Amino acid sequence: MKDKAAIVGVGHTEYSKDSGRSEMSLAVEAIRNAISDAGLKPSDIDGIAKFTMDNNDHVLLAANLGITALRFFAEAPWGGGGGPVGSVLLGAMAVATGMADCVVAFRAMNERSGRGTQRFGRAMVREGAAGPRAYMEPFGLFSPAQSVALSARRHMHLYGTRSEHFGAIAVACRAHAQTNPNAVMRGRPLTIQDHQQSRMIADPLRLHDCCLETDGGAAVIITSAERARDLKQKPVYIMAGAFGATDRQTQSVVKFLEQPRSETSVAAKDLFARAGIAHKDIDACFLYDHFTPLVLMAFEELGFCERGEGGPFVSDGKLLWPNGSLPLNTSGGNLSEGYIHGMQNIVEAVRQLRGQAINQVEDAEIALVTSGNAVPTTAMILHR
C-alpha cells in the first residue's frame, strides 16, 4: 500500500460543549468542508469509512451529502484505538485495490452534550453489565479513567514514573492550543503547578490527565496517488499503516505493562518496517492523547525509548513546539483542542505536512499518527 493513496482534503466543524444539533448535521458539515478543501464535489465520493460506534449510517449519510453511488462502505472498531487511523487505512486499502476511487473517513459526535462517556466513577443506568465488564463493574471499575489509573500506578511503581511526567504531556498539548482559534482550551494556559494542583479524578490521574469531551466532527478525503496530483491541495501520502492487537487489552491494563509486547508495539514493528524509515526521521507526532499516562507508555511501546524510560523522555521539552525535536499534537490534541476521538489529530497532521498549520513545524516532511494504546491499536506514517 506504500504511497498508493493520499489524503487530499480535510475538514471539521466547530468544537464545542453543546453543538445544539444532530450528529448527522455535524458529519455532513465536516465532510462537505473536506470535499471542498480537496476541490471535489460530493458526487466524486464513492466510499465512506467510519467508526463502528459512530451513530451515522453510511447510506443515510450518503443521501444527505448527495452521493449518488456508494461503492464502498466499512467500519473500524475499538473507538479511539481502531477508529481514527483505522478508518483512514480502510479507505486507503479500498483506493489501492480499486474498490473505490475516493473515500471519506470521518467521526462526528455529541460526546459532551449527548450520550457521551459515562462520568468519572458513575455506574451506567441499566441492568447488569455485558461481557468483560461484568467482571469489572461490580468492583468499581466503571470508567476508562479508573482502568487507566491502575496501569498508571503500576508504571509508577515499576519504573519510578511521577505525576509530573504525565503533566508534561498535558502542558505541551495545552501550550499548542493557545494559538489555535478552534481549540476549546484556548485562552486557558496550563503549567505543571496547575496540573499538580488540579483535582484527583482516579488516583493518580488528575483532571488535566484526562481528555476533553467535545461535540463536533472531523473528516478526511482519501484517493489514489495518481489522482491526488491533479487536485487542489498538496497530497499527503500514506507511507505505511498498521493494525495491532494481542491477548492483553483493556481488561488487562496492569498485566499489559509486564508483557513482552503490546498492541502498540505489534503495530509499530510492522509500521516502521513497511515505511522503511527510522524513528529519527519523524518530524512530528500525533498520538492518541485520551489519558496522559497512555501517551507516555505509547512512546515506549512505539520504540522511541525503552519501556520505563517514558517519564524522562516526555519531560525534557522535546514535545513542545517550536523548539522541541518531536512536537506532539501541535493543535492541542484530545487534551486541549477537542475530543473528536482523535480524528482531529489526523486533520492537523495533514496540515503540518502541507505547511498550513498554525504551529507549523519547520520543514516537516514525515508525521506519525496513532490511535490508542493498551487497546487494539492502529497507526500510520504520512509524508508530503
C-alpha positions as a printed Julia matrix, in Angstrom:
384×3 Matrix{Float64}:
   0.0     0.0     0.0
   3.01    2.32    0.33
   2.34    5.67   -1.35
  -0.58    4.29   -3.35
  -3.1     6.51   -1.57
  -3.07   10.1    -0.36
  -5.15   12.37    1.84
  -6.33   15.25   -0.33
  -8.93   17.03    1.77
  -9.56   17.79    5.44
 -12.47   19.43    7.2
 -14.1    19.88   10.58
 -16.87   21.67   12.42
 -16.54   23.93   15.42
 -15.56   22.1    18.62
 -17.93   22.87   21.48
 -19.54   21.71   24.69
 -23.01   21.82   23.18
 -23.42   21.79   19.4
 -27.2    22.16   19.59
 -27.66   20.0    16.51
 -27.7    16.42   15.33
 -24.68   14.21   14.79
 -25.79   13.86   11.15
 -25.56   17.63   10.76
 -22.04   17.61   12.26
 -20.94   14.78    9.97
 -22.33   16.43    6.84
 -20.65   19.76    7.62
 -17.25   18.2     8.36
 -17.37   16.06    5.22
 -18.55   18.9     2.97
 -15.71   21.04    4.28
 -13.23   18.25    3.49
 -14.69   17.77    0.0
 -14.44   21.5    -0.67
 -10.88   21.57    0.66
  -9.96   18.89   -1.89
 -11.62   20.77   -4.75
 -14.08   17.93   -5.33
 -17.87   17.51   -5.46
 -20.0    15.19   -3.31
 -20.68   13.1    -6.41
 -16.93   12.37   -6.62
 -17.11   10.42   -3.36
 -17.9     6.72   -3.73
 -16.73    5.33   -0.39
 -17.35    6.0     3.31
 -15.37    4.59    6.24
 -16.38    5.29    9.83
 -16.07    4.25   13.45
 -18.29    1.33   14.43
 -19.62    3.41   17.33
 -20.48    6.42   15.14
 -24.26    6.9    15.14
 -24.42    7.99   11.48
 -25.43    5.36    8.94
 -23.33    5.13    5.75
 -26.3     5.08    3.38
 -28.27    7.84    5.11
 -25.13    9.95    5.27
 -24.54    9.45    1.54
 -28.11   10.54    0.85
 -27.68   13.7     2.93
 -24.42   14.52    1.15
 -25.78   13.94   -2.36
 -23.5    10.97   -3.03
 -25.3     9.16   -5.85
 -23.38    5.87   -5.98
 -21.7     4.34   -2.93
 -19.27    1.58   -3.98
 -17.51    1.02   -0.65
 -18.56    1.22    3.0
 -16.71   -0.08    6.04
 -16.26    0.37    9.78
 -13.28    0.38   12.13
 -13.99   -0.87   15.66
 -12.5    -0.13   19.08
 -13.26    3.56   19.38
 -10.14    5.68   19.67
  -7.97    2.6    19.37
  -9.11    1.38   15.98
 -11.27    4.2    14.73
  -9.34    7.32   13.68
  -6.39    5.85   11.8
  -8.23    2.57   11.18
 -10.98    4.21    9.14
  -8.4     6.12    7.08
  -6.5     2.9     6.4
  -9.7     1.16    5.32
 -10.2     3.98    2.82
  -6.6     3.75    1.64
  -6.88   -0.01    1.13
 -10.11    0.46   -0.84
  -8.45    3.02   -3.1
  -5.26    0.96   -3.5
  -7.2    -2.15   -4.5
  -9.65   -0.39   -6.82
 -12.7    -0.93   -4.62
 -13.33    2.82   -4.64
 -11.95    5.96   -6.24
 -12.47    8.49   -3.47
 -13.26    7.64    0.17
 -14.21    9.82    3.1
 -13.25    8.82    6.65
 -14.98   10.75    9.4
 -16.09   10.98   13.03
 -18.99   13.07   14.3
 -20.45   13.01   17.78
 -22.18   14.91   20.54
 -19.84   13.5    23.16
 -20.28   16.34   25.63
 -23.97   17.18   25.32
 -25.21   13.79   24.17
 -24.83   10.26   25.47
 -21.02   10.52   25.69
 -18.75    8.6    28.03
 -20.12    7.9    31.49
 -18.95   10.47   34.01
 -16.0     9.56   36.19
 -16.87    6.8    38.64
 -20.59    6.78   37.87
 -22.28    3.48   37.06
 -24.28    3.21   33.85
 -28.05    3.31   34.3
 -29.01   -0.19   33.16
 -29.42   -3.69   34.47
 -26.24   -5.74   34.68
 -23.05   -5.45   32.68
 -22.38   -7.35   29.48
 -19.23   -9.25   28.5
 -15.92   -8.5    30.24
 -17.46   -5.53   32.05
 -19.41   -7.98   34.17
 -16.09   -8.79   35.85
 -15.1    -5.13   36.34
 -18.09   -3.03   37.3
 -19.0    -4.99   40.46
 -15.58   -3.98   41.8
 -15.94   -0.29   40.98
 -14.3    -0.06   37.55
 -16.91    1.94   35.66
 -14.94    4.48   33.61
 -11.91    4.43   31.31
 -10.1     6.77   33.71
 -10.37    4.24   36.51
  -8.91    1.46   34.37
  -6.07    3.66   33.14
  -5.35    4.7    36.74
  -4.42    1.1    37.55
  -1.99    0.96   34.65
  -0.51    4.37   35.5
   0.05    3.43   39.15
   1.73    0.17   38.14
   4.05    2.06   35.77
   4.95    4.44   38.59
   5.67    1.51   40.9
   7.8    -0.39   38.38
   9.78    2.47   36.86
   9.66    5.46   39.2
   7.43    7.45   36.88
   6.0    10.58   38.52
   2.8    12.56   38.12
   4.89   15.47   36.84
   5.91   13.31   33.87
   2.26   12.87   32.95
   1.81   16.6    33.43
   4.48   17.42   30.85
   2.25   15.9    28.18
  -0.78   17.89   29.3
   1.25   21.11   29.41
   2.62   20.58   25.87
  -0.82   20.0    24.38
  -2.28   22.97   26.23
   0.56   25.23   25.06
  -0.17   24.32   21.44
  -3.87   25.06   21.9
  -3.19   28.66   22.91
  -2.57   29.77   19.32
  -5.34   27.63   17.81
  -8.61   29.53   17.38
 -10.5    26.23   17.05
  -9.26   24.87   20.39
 -11.74   24.53   23.25
  -8.97   25.33   25.75
  -7.57   28.38   24.0
  -7.1    31.2    26.5
  -6.64   28.78   29.39
  -2.88   28.13   29.66
  -1.58   25.36   31.9
   1.57   24.99   33.96
   3.0    21.98   35.75
   1.93   23.64   39.01
  -1.64   23.94   37.71
  -1.54   20.29   36.76
  -0.29   19.2    40.16
  -2.9    21.27   41.97
  -5.86   20.07   39.88
  -8.34   17.74   41.5
  -7.88   14.0    41.53
 -10.14   12.05   39.18
  -8.91    8.48   39.67
  -5.65    8.34   41.59
  -3.06    9.02   40.16
  -4.95   10.65   37.27
  -5.71   14.32   37.83
  -8.18   16.47   35.93
  -5.63   17.57   33.32
  -4.53   13.99   32.67
  -7.94   13.3    31.11
  -9.04   14.29   27.62
 -11.89   16.64   26.87
 -15.43   15.61   25.99
 -16.48   17.55   22.91
 -19.25   17.94   20.35
 -18.09   18.18   16.76
 -16.99   16.41   13.62
 -13.86   15.93   11.52
 -13.23   14.25    8.17
 -10.56   13.46    5.6
 -10.72   12.52    1.91
  -8.55    9.7     0.54
  -7.89    8.99   -3.13
  -5.21    7.43   -5.33
  -1.75    8.97   -5.51
  -2.2     9.39   -9.25
  -5.45   11.32   -8.95
  -4.17   13.31   -5.97
  -1.54   15.05   -8.1
  -4.25   16.88  -10.07
  -6.31   18.14   -7.16
  -6.45   21.43   -5.28
  -4.18   20.69   -2.31
  -0.71   19.24   -1.97
  -1.16   15.49   -1.49
  -0.16   13.93    1.8
   0.8    10.35    1.06
   0.13    7.35    3.27
   3.6     5.89    3.58
   2.59    2.95    5.76
  -0.2     1.72    8.01
  -0.57   -1.0    10.62
  -3.07   -2.63   12.98
  -2.07   -4.31   16.24
  -3.81   -6.4    18.9
  -2.77   -9.03   21.44
  -4.45  -11.08   24.15
  -3.72   -8.32   26.72
  -6.05   -5.37   26.3
  -8.27   -3.01   28.29
  -9.41   -5.71   30.65
  -5.77   -6.47   31.49
  -4.32   -2.97   31.72
  -1.94   -3.81   34.55
  -0.6    -7.02   33.05
  -0.11   -5.18   29.74
   2.86   -3.39   31.3
   4.71   -6.61   32.03
   4.23   -8.44   28.73
   7.0    -8.64   26.12
   4.73   -6.99   23.55
   1.65   -4.81   23.43
  -0.93   -3.81   20.84
   1.07   -0.69   20.06
   4.41   -2.47   19.78
   2.89   -5.02   17.39
   1.63   -2.2    15.17
   4.91   -0.27   15.43
   7.03   -3.22   14.32
   5.05   -3.54   11.1
   4.66    0.2    10.62
   8.29    1.28   10.55
   9.35   -1.75    8.53
   6.71   -1.05    5.89
   7.62    2.64    5.73
  11.35    1.9     5.52
  12.26    4.7     7.91
  13.64    5.07   11.43
  12.24    6.87   14.48
  14.69    9.72   13.97
  13.01   10.53   10.64
   9.72   11.54   12.3
   9.27   15.33   12.34
   6.05   15.48   14.37
   3.94   13.03   16.39
   0.17   12.86   16.67
  -0.54   10.31   19.36
  -3.99    9.49   20.69
  -4.0    11.53   23.9
  -7.03   10.18   25.76
  -5.07    9.98   29.04
  -1.55   11.29   29.6
  -0.13    8.05   31.12
  -1.02    6.12   27.99
   0.68    8.73   25.79
   3.84    8.26   27.85
   3.55    4.49   27.5
   2.85    4.8    23.77
   6.23    6.46   23.23
   7.8     3.43   24.9
   5.76    0.85   23.01
   6.36    2.63   19.7
  10.09    2.29   20.27
  11.08    5.92   20.8
  12.56    4.91   24.16
  12.83    1.77   26.28
   9.97    0.64   28.49
  10.25    2.52   31.78
  12.08    5.49   30.22
   8.96    7.36   29.12
   8.98    9.8    32.05
  12.33   11.45   31.27
  11.64   11.13   27.53
   8.49   13.27   27.56
   9.58   15.83   30.16
  12.73   17.34   28.65
  10.91   19.77   26.33
  11.08   17.75   23.12
   7.29   17.67   22.78
   6.92   21.46   22.72
   6.62   23.48   19.53
   8.57   25.36   18.17
  11.87   24.3    19.73
  11.22   20.67   20.63
  12.73   17.93   18.49
   9.49   15.89   18.42
   6.46   18.21   18.67
   3.33   16.43   19.91
  -0.24   17.16   18.82
   0.5    20.66   17.6
  -3.13   21.82   17.54
  -3.77   20.78   21.15
  -4.95   17.2    20.67
  -7.71   15.42   22.56
  -6.48   17.05   25.75
  -6.84   20.67   24.66
  -8.17   21.2    21.13
 -11.23   18.98   21.24
 -12.06   15.3    21.59
 -13.32   14.03   18.24
 -11.93   10.6    19.06
  -8.59   11.65   17.57
  -9.81   12.33   14.03
  -8.89   15.99   14.51
  -5.27   14.92   15.1
  -5.22   13.47   11.56
  -6.52   16.77   10.2
  -3.67   18.57   11.98
  -1.06   16.08   10.73
  -2.15   16.73    7.15
  -1.96   20.49    7.63
   1.52   20.17    9.08
   2.76   18.3     6.03
   1.09   20.78    3.69
   2.78   23.66    5.53
  -0.59   25.1     6.6
  -0.53   24.51   10.35
  -0.87   27.35   12.85
   2.02   25.95   14.89
   3.99   24.95   11.82
   6.96   22.62   12.33
   9.78   23.87   10.15
  10.38   21.69    7.07
   8.03   18.97    8.33
   8.17   16.04    5.91
   7.11   12.94    7.87
   4.47   12.56   10.58
   3.45    9.65   12.78
  -0.23    9.29   13.69
  -1.5     6.66   16.13
  -4.78    5.66   17.68
  -4.97    4.14   21.13
  -2.62    2.32   23.48
  -3.42   -0.62   25.78
  -6.29   -1.39   23.39
  -6.25   -2.65   19.78
  -4.21   -0.01   18.01
  -3.95    1.48   14.52
  -1.13    3.69   13.27
   0.15    5.27   10.08
   3.06    7.27    8.77
   2.34   10.17    6.43
   4.72   12.18    4.25
   4.46   15.11    1.93
